[in-house]
Amino acid sequence: MATDLPPEVRQLVEFQAGVLSRTQIIDAGLSGCIVNSRLRRGSWQQQYPGVYCTSSGEPSREARLWAAVLYAGRGAMLSYQTAAELWKLTDDPSSLIHLTIPADRRVRKQPGIVLHLSARAEQTIHPSRHPPRTRLEDTVIDLCDAAADIDTTVGWVTRAIGRRLTTPDLLRMALEARGRLRWRAELAELLSPDSAGIHSLLEYRYVRDVERPHRFPVPRRQAASQRNGRSQYRDAIYEEYQTAVELDGRTAHPGDTRWQDVHRDNAAATTGLTTLRYGWRDVTVTPCRVAAEVAAVLAIRGYSRAKPCSPACPVGREPAAGQDPGPGRPSRRSASRRRTPIRARRQPARAADRRPARRDSH
């Protein structure tokens, strides 16, 4: 560390994880010759043009982030995946450093840095966190806007809420402050009061593909209860109908936690609460089959307003003994049979019509 520098410069070095810019050095009244001599000796190293690490060792992650911000200059802030890393929205450092700068500025590109321009830079920068970064809610909205699909979008939102880093109300305010935005309608629905309590992508899929299309009652989500002095949470409880739905994500609960779930379900059964448990594949591949099972249990408890979402949906139907109710999505064979007129299937083909069928282009 630069121990022979003036005290105010040493404080700045410590605050910025060992990084200084040439501008800061000159503003402190030091000569540029100091920088050049230390670079020649190898006691300092250049990170970007005009930005230096005041040690000869491998720079820390924090030092590299500070160096990028100092290089970009006035109004620069870490954003997107890099801000997500600092806010603990993701557990993995981004391979590239994302920076947002005011729209009226231009900065020369450097390897490993991705630059974003923003007309709202002054509103999105956090007023006190360092290194400078976008506010948490603006970071989430930025990542959603850049997402390639709705699942990724929902994942960012539910992770921020599920990790208790922010609230739907604060995210909704950040959403309303934006102009043009990808996935705006989906985000508005996800952040609406009716969706309160959705803390994972799987829970969102359940609401979108199982609960709403089949007209289930609105449950109480993330419902808290006490057992043996410990707080427990249910993903969804249809309280009036004494039915709970638990959703286990892509990586199901490992090891002994599975038995904790079983013990909880067994204990709930003694109070009359029936628990249905589904995984990622159940909800995403066979949502209508899940809906049929939930609807059947709700019907036993008195709910009669569940509806099938399509002619092929099994909700409300009684399968024959030993028959699989199916996923609610027709197979190619059954779909093709429905497209064939009944009269054409029943009448034998005439000799003149026994020609190879023309394959539809679509």
N, C-alpha and C positions, 0 to 999 in steps of 0.2 A: 504494500500500500504506500501511497505517496505521503510519507511521514514528514518530509522536509518542505512541504508546501505551507502557505499561510493558513492559520486556523479556519478561516471562513471557507477556504477552498477544500480543506480536509473534511469539514462537515458536509460539504456538497458531495465530495467523493463517497463518503460513508452513506449518505442518503440515497445516492444513485447507484449503489451496488458496485462502486469502484470505477464508474464511467464518467468521463467529462467530454464536453464538446470544446472545440477550439474557440468558439464564441464566448463560452463561459470563462475560459482561461484568460482571454484578452480582456473581458469585462472586469475580471478580478485584478487587472493591472499588471499581469505577467506577460513576459515576452514570448512570442511564438518560437523563439530560439530554444526555450526550455523544452517545448514539445519535441522539436527536431532532434535535440541532443539525446533525449531519453529514448526516442524511437531508434536512434543509431545504436545506443548501448543495449537495446533489447529489454530495458526495464519497463517500457510501455509498449503497447501494440495497437495498431489501428484496426478498428472494427468496421467502420464505414468512412468515406471521405469526411474529414473534419470531426470525427468521433473516435475517442481513444479509451482503451482499458488501461488503468494505471497499475497493472501488474503484468508479470510475464507468464503466469500460469493459464490454464484453460479457463475461460470466462464461465461464470455460472449462468444458469438459465435466466435469472433475473437481470444479470448484467447484459445479456444479449437483447433482452426486451427493452431495457433502458437505452441501449445503444441505438436500436431501431427508432425509438421515439425521438431521441435527440437528433438523429440524422434527419428525420422528416420535418422537424422544426415546429414553428408556431402552429398551435391548435391541433397537433397530431395526437392521436390516441390509439391504443390497442383496441381491436374490435373483432367481430365475428368469432372464428374458432379460437383465436388467441385470447380474446376477452373471456370466452367461455371457459377456457383453462383456468384463468385467474379467479373467476367466479365459482369454480368447482361445479360447473355444469357438465363438464367432461373430466374423465380421469386420466386422459392421455394428452400430452403436449402436442400441439399442432406442429407439423413438419415445416410449415411456412409461417412467417410472422405477418399477421394481417393488421394493417394500419388504416385508419380513416383520417382524412385531412379535410379542411374546409374546401368547398367547391371552387373558390376563387384562387386556390393555390395550385402550383405544379411542382412536383418533386421528381428528380431523376430516378428512374427505376434502379434497384439494386438486387442482386441474386438473393433469393430467400425471403424477399419482402413482397407482399401483395398490397397494393394501394387502392383504397376506395375513396371516392369523393362524396361529400355530403353537404347539402345546403342547410342542414340543421345541426351542424357540428357543435355549435355553442349550446344547443339544448340537450344533446345526447351525451356529452362528456360528463363523467362523474366529477363533482366539485372537489372531492377530497381524497379519493383513492389514488395510490401510486404503485407502479408506474401509471400514468394517465390511461384511462380506459373508458369505454362506453358504459353507460348505466346498465345495470343488470337487465331491466325490462327491455331496453333498446337493443341489447345484445341478443336477447331471445327473438325479438321481432326481426332483427337483421338476419339471423340464422334461418328463421322460417321463410323469409322472403327469398333466400338463396336456395332453399331446399328443392330437390328435384321431384319429390312426391309428397303426398299428404301424410304418409306414415312417418316420414322423417320430420315433417312439420309438427305433427302431434307429439312425437317423441321429445322434441325440444321443450314444448310447453309443459307436458306432463312431468318431465324430469325437473324442471324449475320449480313446479308446484310440489311435486312429490318429495323433493329434497328440502322443502320449506325455505327456499331462497326468496320467494316472492309470493304474491297472491293473485288470483284471477282478476280482482278489481284493478290492481296496479298494471297488470298486463293489458287489460282492456283499455285503460287510459293511454298507454303507450301505443296501442293499436289505433285508437281514434285520432291520435296526433299525427299519424302518417297520411300521406297522400296516396299515390298509386302503390299497391302492394299485392304481391302474389298470395293466393290462398286467403284473401281477406274474408270471404264468406264462410269458409271452413273455420277460420280462427274465431270469428264472431260467434259462431255456433258453439264452438268448444269452450269459449270463455263466458257464455251466457249463464245466468243464474240457474237455469234448468240443468246445466251440465256440472254444477258445483260438486266436487268430490271425486272427479275423474283424475286419477293420479298415475295412470300408466296407459301406454298405447293399447294394451289388451282391453282395458276397461273402456276406452274410447270405441274400439271395434265392437265390443259387446253392446254398447249403447246404440251405435250407428247401425249395426247389422242384425242384432237380435231384438233389443228392447223396443226401439221406436218403430221399425217396420211392422212389428207384430202387435203393436198397440198394448204393450204391457203398462201397468200402473208405474208411476215414478217412484222408485225406491228411495230409502235413506242410504246415502253412500258414505263410506268410511265411518260406519256406525261404531261408536266406542262402547265397550262393555268391560266389566271387571271380572276376573277369575283368579282366585288364589292371590288376591292383592295386586294383580298385574293388569295393565290396560291392554285390551285386545281390540282389533278393528276388523269389521266385516266390510267386504267390498260393496255389497248391496244387500239390503234387507227390505223385503216387501212386508212391512210390519203387520198390516191388517190381515195378511194371509199367512203369517207365520212361516215365511220361506226366505232363505238366504241363498245368495249366489256368491261363490268364491272363485276368483280367477287367478290361476297360476301362470306366470309368464313363460317366455321362450325357454328359460332354464328353470325347470320345476324345482320346488323346494328340495334341497339336498338332505341326505342323511336323516338325522333324528328330528329335524324340523317337520318332516312329513308326519311323524307320529304325534308331534304337538298339534298339528292340524286335526288329525284323527281324534285325539282326546278332546279337543275343543268341540268338534262336531258331535261327538258322542254325548258330551255334557249338555250341549244345546238341545239334543234330541229329547232329553229327559224333561225339558221345559216345553216341549211341543214344537220346537223350531226345526224344520227340515232344511238341510244344507245340501245344495247341489254344487259340485265342483267341476270346473272346466279348464282346459289348457289352451295354449295358443292354437294348436291344430283344430281343436273342436270349434272354436269361435270363428277362425278365419277360413276354414275349409268347408265346414258343415254348419253354418249359422242357423239354418232352418231346422235342422235336427235338434240343436240345442234349444231353439225356441219352442219346438214341439214338446220337449221334455219339461221345460219350465212352465209352459202353458198348461200342461196336464196336471202338474202339482198345484198350480194356482187355481185351476178349475175345481180340484178336490176341496180347496179351501174357500170356494165361493166366488172366484173371479171368472166372469163369463164373457168378457169383452175382447179377449185375444182374437186376432184375425190372421189368416194366412196372407203372406205378402205377394203371392203369385198363384196361378192355378196349380203349379207343381208343389207348392209348399205344404208340408205335412201337418202344420198347426191345425188343431181341431179335428183331425181325422183319427179314426180308430184303426190301427194296423191289424191285419189278420194275425191269428195266432202264429207265433214264430217268425213273423215277417219283420224285416228291418224297415223302420219308417223312412229310411233314406235321408239324404242330405237336403232335400227340397230343391235340388237342381237337377233337371232332366239329363239323362245320359244322351250321348249322340244317337244311339239306336232308338230310344224311346222318342226323342225329339223328332227324328226323321219320320217315324211312323205317324206321329200326329200331323205332320205336314202333308202326308199322303191322304187323298180323299178316301172316305170309307168305301164308296162304290167301286173305286179303282182297285181296292184291296180284295173285295169280295168276288168280283167278276173275273173269270179266267181270261187271259189275254188272247185276242184273236191272232191268227197266223200272220195277218198283214201288219200287226203291231209288234211282232216279236223282233224288234230291232234293238240294237244296243242303246241304252239310255244315254242321252247327252248329259255330260257332267256340267253342273252349274258353275259358272265362273266365280260366283261369290261363295 
